[in-house]
Amino acid sequence: MSKLYVVGTPIGNLDDMTFRAVRTLSEVDFIAAEDTRVTSKLLTHFGIKKPLVSYHEHNRKYAGAEILKRIMSGETCAVVTDAGMPCISDPGEDLVRDCAASGVPIEVVPGPSAAVSALALSGLDTSKFAFEGFLSTAPNSRKAALEACRQEPRTLIFYEAPHKLAQTLSDLYNYLGDRKISICRELTKIHEEVLRTRLSEAINLYDDDLHKPRGEFVLIVEGYREPPKPEITLDDAVNEARTLVNSGVRQTDACREIAKRTGFTKSEIYAAMTSSKSREGERK
């Protein structure tokens, strides 16, 4: 029966390949790969011999149509990316969408994900996160994306290539401020590295020829946090209410208004104002 399999592959360490992924790739009629050279090495390692077709960002429209045509005629296909899960910052999502629209059964064979792996290692909040992928290199689109992230409370996940890393770190610092960041490099590979620091320090890590970044990077950035509100004492609240009263506002209304801005109730502020007036009268 025709079917599309979405198959996750290792992001570096071939020992992370699952038994199910090996079996699936061995059983399908053909494999759609982002880079057939990369996938050929993977298949050779596991002794798999299957026809490969190229399916990537630049040919996804016409290649996707041909793949769908073959599946509709009765063949089974596995879509893979160079590393990790297809469809995540990957044109595989278009193929899945087209197959779903055509009623083709789709099955996922889960595998490693650089984004989730880096998040788990980051030491930052993992309860809620937003995956941003690669930032656009187009100035206006890049600015819009960074502006949208300014007050995003969820932990942010970005992918970045080594030759763009320094600029991206600088842009993140300029738009988001000095937040915590985890810089993850070459995950699961021999030179895996995780740096947990702040953006103010990160922008100086790769600013000379001796420290050129190498490998693929995942950046995990702390989400937006409301700045701490200054502590307001009851005396401060009373003084603010008194200022309103002096401007012509009724005392009860003034207390109600200030109560909205502070952690004190209207009754507390009113009682404190009345008490202070009594003390002032006694002194006179």
C-alpha positions, -999 to +999 in steps of 0.1 A: +000+000+000+013+035-008+025+055+021+049+083+031+072+077+060+088+107+078+120+092+092+143+108+117+180+102+113+210+109+137+222+145+141+258+133+143+262+100+162+252+071+141+246+050+172+214+071+177+198+055+146+167+035+158+160-001+148+126+010+134+143+037+112+167+011+098+138-013+091+117+013+075+144+026+052+151-011+042+115-018+033+103+013+014+105+015-024+125+046-025+139+074-003+136+112-008+167+128+006+179+164+011+214+155+000+217+121-016+255+120-009+249+124+028+221+098+029+241+074+008+268+073+035+241+066+061+226+038+041+260+022+034+268+022+071+236+002+078+239-020+047+207-005+031+204-004-007+175+016-019+169+041-047+174+077-038+158+108-052+169+144-045+143+165-026+155+198-011+147+235-008+155+244-044+137+216-062+108+209-038+080+220-061+087+198-091+105+170-072+077+169-047+051+165-075+071+136-089+074+119-055+037+123-048+029+109-083+050+078-075+033+073-041-001+077-056+007+050-081+014+025-053+050+030-041+061+037-005+086+065+002+106+076+032+116+113+034+148+121+053+169+152+059+206+154+062+203+151+100+175+150+125+138+151+119+125+160+085+100+189+082+117+209+110+132+239+091+132+216+062+111+213+029+098+179+040+068+198+055+057+206+019+057+170+009+038+160+040+012+187+033+008+176-003+004+140+007-021+148+034-041+169+009-041+139-015-052+114+011-019+096+013-013+078+046+016+093+065+036+076+093+063+092+114+094+073+126+108+096+153+144+104+156+168+129+172+161+166+171+189+192+175+164+218+188+150+196+216+184+181+225+199+215+229+169+227+250+174+197+273+211+206+278+205+244+281+197+246+318+169+271+309+132+268+312+119+238+292+082+240+302+074+264+273+095+272+242+093+288+208+113+274+179+124+302+156+148+282+133+171+302+111+167+340+112+162+355+078+192+373+062+169+399+046+172+430+068+135+438+071+124+402+078+152+397+103+142+429+121+106+419+122+114+385+136+136+399+163+111+426+172+085+399+176+108+380+200+113+410+224+085+402+247+081+365+240+081+348+275+089+313+262+124+301+258+136+308+223+154+283+200+175+294+170+196+275+145+227+292+131+255+285+107+291+292+119+298+321+095+267+340+106+270+332+144+288+364+155+263+387+138+233+368+151+246+369+187+251+407+183+216+411+169+201+390+197+219+412+223+208+444+207+171+434+203+166+412+234+190+427+259+214+408+282+196+374+286+209+340+295+219+319+265+231+284+259+253+280+228+252+243+217+277+231+190+281+198+172+256+180+193+262+142+197+294+145+178+330+142+190+335+179+195+301+185+212+302+217+232+277+236+254+284+271+266+260+286+292+265+323+295+248+357+289+244+375+256+267+403+268+295+378+272+286+357+241+291+386+217+328+386+225+334+349+222+339+348+184+352+383+176+387+374+163+404+350+139+416+328+167+381+319+178+363+313+146+331+293+152+330+258+136+302+233+132+265+238+134+250+258+163+217+258+183+211+288+204+188+286+234+178+320+247+160+329+279+125+343+273+113+377+283+109+385+319+089+414+334+113+438+351+109+437+389+085+463+401+099+487+427+087+480+462+061+504+474+055+510+511+022+519+526+035+554+533+043+557+496+007+547+487-007+572+513+015+600+498+003+592+463-034+592+475-028+625+493-014+640+461-047+631+443-068+645+471-048+678+470-056+679+433-094+678+440-101+640+440-123+627+468-104+608+494-123+575+488-118+578+451-081+586+456-076+555+478-094+533+453-072+546+424-040+541+443-051+506+454-052+496+417-015+505+413-002+490+445-006+458+465-026+476+492-063+476+495-085+508+495-093+502+531-057+500+542-048+532+524-079+550+537-072+539+573-035+550+571-045+584+557-071+589+584-046+578+611-019+601+598-043+630+598-052+623+634-016+623+644-010+656+626-040+671+644-027+659+678+007+674+671-010+708+664 
